[in-house]
Amino acid sequence: MKTTLRILAIALALCTVIGLFAACGTTLKGTYKSTGDLGGSLTFAEDNKVTGELFGITLDGTYTINDDGTITFAYSGPLGIGATLTKSFEKDGKTIIIDGSEFVKQ
């Protein structure tokens, strides 16, 4: 009985640790360049900050990866005009796919 409880306790502890490491994987770091015709890039930094660049225009903001397979970007533009966008999100190795657009880590 004690052996069974000990094994169960160890298994639960391992599941908890694995869950914590999986949760840590929900942040991005580095620059990802678009593979699409329009180009562009997204640079993810600490504290969930993101910088997007397209056609020489740069926007700074924040991002959150949601549990439902989406990513939410919050940008502040000129004159205090901002936007919050939620798009579909997938990550596979060095590739992320946001709303069907593929970005590869540089």
Backbone as JSON, one array per atom type, in Angstrom:
{
  "sequence": "MKTTLRILAIALALCTVIGLFAACGTTLKGTYKSTGDLGGSLTFAEDNKVTGELFGITLDGTYTINDDGTITFAYSGPLGIGATLTKSFEKDGKTIIIDGSEFVKQ",
  "N": [[0.82, -1.2, 0.0], [1.89, 1.29, 0.87], [3.93, 1.53, -1.0], [2.5, 1.76, -3.38], [1.15, 4.2, -2.95], [3.37, 5.87, -2.79], [4.45, 5.65, -5.38], [2.31, 6.72, -6.82], [2.33, 9.34, -5.8], [4.83, 10.23, -6.74], [4.38, 10.05, -9.49], [2.34, 11.98, -9.8], [3.77, 14.26, -9.04], [5.69, 14.37, -11.1], [3.99, 14.81, -13.3], [3.08, 17.36, -12.66], [5.46, 18.88, -12.8], [6.11, 18.52, -15.51], [3.9, 19.76, -16.64], [4.35, 22.39, -15.8], [6.7, 23.0, -17.22], [5.68, 22.82, -19.8], [3.88, 24.95, -19.77], [5.69, 27.03, -19.6], [6.59, 27.09, -22.16], [5.0, 28.74, -23.63], [5.81, 31.2, -24.44], [7.53, 33.38, -26.68], [10.69, 34.04, -28.22], [12.96, 36.02, -29.95], [13.57, 36.7, -33.49], [11.26, 36.33, -36.07], [10.82, 35.67, -39.42], [8.67, 36.38, -42.14], [7.5, 34.0, -44.53], [6.01, 34.61, -46.65], [4.85, 36.42, -49.59], [4.71, 39.17, -49.03], [6.6, 39.61, -47.12], [8.14, 40.89, -44.15], [8.45, 40.92, -40.54], [8.47, 39.6, -37.2], [9.49, 40.42, -34.0], [10.06, 38.99, -31.01], [10.31, 39.71, -27.62], [11.47, 39.85, -24.16], [9.11, 39.9, -21.41], [6.75, 39.64, -22.83], [6.78, 41.37, -25.04], [6.49, 42.67, -28.35], [7.68, 43.44, -31.61], [6.63, 44.49, -34.68], [7.32, 44.51, -38.16], [6.74, 45.82, -41.33], [6.9, 46.73, -44.67], [8.69, 48.78, -44.03], [7.49, 50.03, -41.92], [7.21, 50.17, -38.47], [5.83, 48.67, -35.64], [5.27, 48.67, -32.18], [4.38, 46.54, -29.5], [2.48, 44.33, -27.39], [2.1, 40.8, -26.68], [0.03, 37.9, -26.22], [-0.15, 34.49, -25.75], [-2.82, 32.44, -26.08], [-4.81, 29.92, -24.39], [-6.57, 28.7, -26.11], [-5.49, 28.22, -28.61], [-4.9, 30.57, -29.95], [-3.4, 33.8, -30.62], [-2.95, 36.94, -29.15], [-2.46, 40.22, -30.07], [-1.53, 43.43, -28.96], [-1.34, 46.62, -29.98], [0.04, 49.91, -30.0], [-0.47, 52.76, -31.75], [0.34, 55.67, -33.81], [-0.55, 58.85, -32.45], [-1.81, 57.79, -30.29], [-3.61, 55.92, -31.13], [-4.68, 52.68, -31.09], [-4.68, 49.07, -31.44], [-6.18, 45.9, -30.93], [-5.65, 42.63, -31.71], [-6.73, 39.34, -32.35], [-5.59, 36.28, -33.39], [-5.4, 33.09, -35.12], [-3.08, 30.58, -33.97], [-0.14, 28.65, -34.26], [2.64, 26.61, -33.33], [5.54, 25.08, -34.44], [8.38, 23.7, -33.9], [10.89, 25.71, -35.2], [9.14, 27.25, -36.54], [6.36, 29.41, -36.74], [2.87, 29.82, -37.13], [0.66, 32.22, -37.93], [-2.55, 33.07, -38.18], [-2.66, 31.71, -40.62], [-0.37, 32.62, -41.92], [3.03, 31.98, -42.38], [5.91, 32.09, -40.34], [9.4, 32.04, -39.88], [11.89, 31.26, -37.52], [14.8, 33.22, -37.13]],
  "CA": [[0.0, 0.0, 0.0], [2.78, 2.46, 0.92], [4.64, 1.6, -2.26], [1.55, 2.26, -4.37], [0.97, 5.63, -2.69], [4.62, 6.55, -3.12], [4.52, 5.7, -6.85], [1.3, 7.67, -7.24], [2.82, 10.68, -5.46], [5.92, 10.57, -7.67], [3.77, 10.27, -10.8], [1.67, 13.29, -9.76], [4.81, 15.3, -9.01], [6.24, 14.46, -12.46], [2.98, 15.47, -14.15], [3.08, 18.78, -12.32], [6.68, 19.48, -13.35], [5.97, 18.54, -16.97], [2.91, 20.8, -16.94], [4.99, 23.69, -15.62], [7.59, 23.23, -18.35], [4.84, 23.07, -20.97], [3.36, 26.31, -19.65], [6.78, 27.95, -19.89], [6.8, 27.1, -23.6], [4.02, 29.58, -24.3], [6.38, 32.5, -24.78], [8.4, 33.35, -27.84], [11.83, 34.94, -28.12], [13.73, 36.06, -31.18], [12.97, 37.29, -34.69], [10.64, 35.39, -37.0], [10.58, 36.34, -40.7], [7.59, 35.83, -42.94], [7.88, 33.3, -45.76], [5.05, 35.05, -47.66], [5.26, 37.39, -50.61], [4.81, 40.52, -48.49], [7.74, 39.73, -46.21], [7.82, 41.34, -42.81], [9.02, 40.14, -39.45], [8.01, 39.82, -35.84], [10.55, 40.19, -33.03], [9.49, 38.77, -29.69], [11.29, 39.97, -26.56], [11.03, 39.53, -22.81], [7.91, 40.57, -20.9], [5.71, 39.54, -23.86], [6.82, 42.51, -25.95], [6.67, 42.28, -29.75], [7.85, 44.5, -32.6], [6.3, 44.03, -36.02], [7.83, 45.38, -39.21], [6.25, 45.52, -42.66], [7.04, 47.88, -45.57], [9.42, 49.84, -43.35], [6.71, 50.54, -40.79], [7.45, 49.38, -37.26], [4.85, 48.82, -34.56], [5.63, 48.01, -30.93], [3.21, 46.15, -28.72], [2.6, 43.16, -26.54], [1.38, 39.63, -27.18], [-0.35, 36.85, -25.28], [-0.56, 33.23, -26.37], [-3.99, 31.99, -25.34], [-4.98, 28.47, -24.28], [-7.47, 28.2, -27.15], [-4.8, 28.16, -29.91], [-4.85, 31.88, -30.59], [-2.45, 34.77, -30.09], [-3.53, 38.28, -29.13], [-1.51, 41.32, -30.16], [-2.04, 44.75, -28.59], [-0.43, 47.62, -30.51], [-0.29, 51.32, -29.84], [0.02, 53.44, -32.94], [0.49, 57.11, -33.73], [-1.63, 59.63, -31.84], [-2.48, 56.99, -29.27], [-4.56, 55.0, -31.73], [-4.17, 51.33, -30.93], [-5.51, 47.96, -31.92], [-6.0, 44.58, -30.34], [-5.99, 41.63, -32.72], [-6.59, 37.95, -31.95], [-5.43, 35.46, -34.59], [-5.06, 31.69, -34.86], [-1.65, 30.45, -33.69], [0.47, 27.33, -34.14], [4.1, 26.62, -33.26], [6.13, 23.79, -34.77], [9.82, 23.9, -33.96], [11.3, 27.09, -35.45], [8.12, 27.88, -37.38], [5.07, 29.76, -36.16], [1.86, 30.15, -38.13], [-0.3, 33.15, -37.38], [-3.65, 33.33, -39.11], [-2.31, 31.12, -41.91], [0.91, 33.13, -42.43], [4.14, 31.27, -41.79], [7.1, 32.85, -39.95], [10.47, 31.14, -39.48], [12.86, 31.89, -36.6], [16.11, 33.52, -37.74]],
  "C": [[0.87, 1.26, 0.0], [3.52, 2.63, -0.39], [3.74, 2.17, -3.36], [1.32, 3.76, -4.19], [2.21, 6.43, -3.06], [4.75, 6.71, -4.64], [3.52, 6.71, -7.38], [1.74, 9.11, -6.96], [3.92, 11.13, -6.4], [5.35, 10.87, -9.06], [3.06, 11.62, -10.85], [2.68, 14.43, -9.76], [5.42, 15.48, -10.4], [5.27, 15.14, -13.41], [2.94, 16.97, -13.91], [4.28, 19.48, -12.92], [6.6, 19.57, -14.87], [4.98, 19.62, -17.39], [3.5, 22.19, -16.8], [5.92, 24.01, -16.77], [6.79, 23.49, -19.63], [4.27, 24.48, -20.94], [4.44, 27.33, -19.95], [7.03, 28.07, -21.39], [5.85, 28.02, -24.34], [4.52, 31.01, -24.5], [7.3, 32.32, -25.97], [9.55, 34.31, -27.6], [12.61, 34.86, -29.42], [12.94, 36.67, -32.33], [12.49, 36.18, -35.62], [10.32, 36.16, -38.27], [9.5, 35.6, -41.48], [8.14, 35.12, -44.17], [6.96, 33.71, -46.91], [5.62, 36.1, -48.59], [5.46, 38.79, -50.05], [6.0, 40.71, -47.57], [7.29, 40.16, -44.83], [8.44, 40.43, -41.76], [8.35, 40.51, -38.14], [9.16, 39.51, -34.91], [9.91, 40.15, -31.65], [10.59, 38.93, -28.64], [10.7, 39.57, -25.2], [9.79, 40.33, -22.44], [6.8, 40.65, -21.95], [5.63, 40.76, -24.77], [7.08, 41.99, -27.37], [6.82, 43.54, -30.6], [7.57, 43.89, -33.96], [6.81, 45.02, -37.04], [7.33, 44.89, -40.56], [6.3, 46.8, -43.49], [7.73, 49.05, -44.9], [8.67, 50.49, -42.2], [6.9, 49.6, -39.61], [6.39, 49.7, -36.22], [5.34, 48.05, -33.34], [4.36, 47.68, -30.17], [3.52, 45.0, -27.79], [1.82, 42.01, -27.17], [1.06, 38.69, -26.03], [-0.74, 35.63, -26.08], [-1.65, 32.64, -25.49], [-4.11, 30.47, -25.36], [-5.83, 27.88, -25.4], [-6.83, 28.16, -28.54], [-4.82, 29.46, -30.67], [-3.75, 32.72, -29.94], [-3.1, 36.14, -30.19], [-2.41, 39.31, -29.12], [-2.21, 42.61, -29.74], [-0.99, 45.77, -29.02], [-0.92, 49.01, -30.18], [0.34, 52.05, -31.01], [0.17, 54.93, -32.72], [-0.76, 57.77, -33.13], [-2.43, 58.83, -30.83], [-3.52, 56.03, -29.81], [-3.96, 53.6, -31.67], [-5.13, 50.3, -31.48], [-5.18, 46.72, -31.12], [-6.51, 43.56, -31.33], [-5.79, 40.24, -32.13], [-6.63, 37.1, -33.21], [-5.15, 34.02, -34.19], [-3.54, 31.56, -34.74], [-1.25, 28.99, -33.6], [1.98, 27.51, -34.05], [4.6, 25.2, -33.52], [7.63, 23.98, -34.95], [10.17, 25.36, -34.11], [10.28, 27.86, -36.3], [6.89, 28.21, -36.55], [4.14, 30.12, -37.3], [0.81, 31.0, -37.45], [-1.32, 33.48, -38.44], [-3.32, 32.85, -40.54], [-1.01, 31.61, -42.52], [2.05, 32.49, -41.65], [5.33, 32.2, -41.53], [8.14, 31.86, -39.44], [11.48, 31.89, -38.63], [14.21, 32.03, -37.29], [17.24, 33.23, -36.79]]
}
